Amino acid sequence: MSASRTARRIAATALAAGAVVSAVALPASADDNDRGRHHQRSQVVIGGVQADSPRRGIGTNRSLNAEWVDITNNTRRSVDLDGWTLRDADGNRYRFHDVRLPGRATVRIHTGAGRDTRTDLYQGRRTYVWDRSDTATLRDDRGRTVDIESWGRGHHH
């Protein structure tokens, strides 16, 4: 084996080991220490997720609404979310209708039923959407992926 090939292998091994050490040394997220993020400096992001509802009364509307996803606009300008979608890994989809998200604002999308407001939207579902291990995908009105948030075991980026 040539010296340059050996040097490349050693460098690659050192880089891989460094990546593993870096990944292990990363601090836990405030939301969930087993959560993966995919942000490419998006204007609108998935800001947080409460999956697998912590409320008692499994299946009640109150418990369903304790399961939610936050969508945050990080810009100063409002963003028209009309036609945007939010999906889970199983293909359950919520479509935004007539929603304008002001600059530096967050809207929470609850799983159950309720009356939509500026800060809270409701999917009107009777079953849970977000599992202990899942992926939320936010797409714009043209179907382009805006943000992805994964959590739990075996999460994908």
C-alpha positions in Angstrom: 0.0 0.0 0.0 1.4 3.4 -0.9 2.2 6.0 1.8 -0.4 8.5 0.4 -3.1 5.8 0.5 -2.1 4.9 4.1 -2.2 8.6 5.0 -5.7 9.0 3.5 -7.0 6.0 5.4 -5.6 7.3 8.7 -7.1 10.7 8.0 -10.5 9.2 7.2 -10.4 7.1 10.3 -9.5 10.1 12.5 -12.3 12.2 10.9 -14.8 9.4 11.5 -13.7 9.0 15.1 -13.9 12.8 15.6 -17.4 12.8 14.2 -18.5 10.1 16.6 -16.9 11.9 19.6 -18.5 15.2 18.5 -22.0 13.6 18.1 -21.7 12.0 21.6 -20.5 15.3 23.1 -23.4 17.4 21.8 -25.6 18.9 24.5 -29.2 17.7 24.8 -31.9 19.8 23.2 -34.2 21.6 25.6 -37.2 19.8 24.0 -35.9 16.2 23.6 -32.5 14.8 23.7 -33.3 12.2 21.0 -34.6 14.6 18.4 -33.1 15.3 14.9 -33.4 18.6 13.1 -33.2 19.6 9.5 -33.0 23.4 9.3 -31.5 25.1 6.3 -31.9 28.6 7.6 -35.6 28.4 6.8 -37.9 31.3 7.4 -40.5 29.0 8.8 -39.6 26.0 11.0 -41.1 23.3 13.1 -40.4 24.9 16.5 -41.4 22.1 18.8 -43.4 18.9 19.1 -45.4 17.4 21.9 -45.9 13.8 20.7 -47.5 10.9 22.5 -49.9 13.0 24.6 -49.0 13.2 28.3 -52.6 13.8 29.3 -54.8 11.4 31.1 -58.1 10.4 29.6 -56.7 8.6 26.5 -58.6 9.4 23.4 -60.5 12.4 24.9 -60.4 15.6 23.0 -58.4 17.2 25.8 -55.8 14.5 25.6 -55.7 14.8 21.7 -55.2 18.5 22.0 -52.2 18.0 24.4 -50.5 16.5 21.3 -49.2 19.3 19.1 -46.6 20.8 16.7 -45.4 24.4 16.8 -44.7 26.2 13.5 -42.5 29.3 14.0 -41.9 32.2 11.6 -38.3 33.4 12.2 -38.6 36.5 9.9 -40.0 39.9 10.5 -42.5 39.5 7.6 -45.7 37.6 7.7 -45.9 34.3 5.7 -49.0 33.0 4.0 -49.3 29.3 5.0 -52.4 28.7 2.8 -51.9 25.4 1.0 -48.9 24.3 3.2 -49.0 20.9 4.7 -47.8 19.2 7.9 -47.3 15.3 7.7 -46.3 12.5 9.9 -44.3 9.4 8.9 -47.5 7.5 8.4 -48.8 10.0 5.8 -51.4 11.7 8.0 -51.7 15.2 6.6 -52.9 18.6 7.9 -53.4 21.3 5.3 -53.3 25.0 6.3 -56.3 27.1 5.0 -56.4 30.9 5.2 -53.5 31.1 7.7 -51.1 34.0 7.8 -48.3 33.7 10.3 -47.0 37.1 11.5 -43.3 37.8 11.7 -41.6 36.3 14.8 -44.8 34.4 15.7 -45.6 30.8 16.4 -48.8 28.8 15.7 -49.6 25.5 17.5 -51.4 22.8 15.5 -53.3 20.5 17.9 -54.4 17.0 16.9 -58.0 17.2 18.3 -61.0 19.5 17.7 -61.3 23.2 18.7 -61.8 26.7 17.5 -58.9 28.1 15.4 -57.3 31.3 16.7 -54.2 33.3 15.7 -52.0 31.1 18.0 -53.8 27.7 17.9 -55.1 25.6 15.0 -57.0 22.3 15.3 -56.8 19.3 13.0 -60.2 17.9 14.2 -58.9 14.3 14.5 -60.3 11.6 16.8 -57.1 9.6 16.9 -53.5 10.5 17.8 -51.1 11.4 15.0 -47.6 11.9 16.6 -46.0 8.8 17.9 -43.1 8.4 20.3 -40.9 7.9 17.3 -42.0 9.9 14.3 -41.1 12.5 11.8 -43.0 15.8 11.1 -42.5 17.3 7.6 -43.6 20.8 6.7 -44.1 21.6 3.0 -45.0 24.8 1.3 -47.9 25.3 -1.1 -45.6 24.0 -4.0 -44.8 20.8 -2.2 -41.2 21.8 -1.3 -39.9 20.6 2.0 -39.5 23.6 4.3 -38.5 21.7 7.5 -38.3 18.2 9.0 -38.2 17.3 12.7 -37.6 13.7 13.8 -37.6 12.2 17.3 -37.5 8.8 19.0 -35.6 5.7 18.2 -34.3 5.3 14.6 -35.2 8.8 13.6 -34.4 10.0 10.1 -33.1 13.3 9.0 
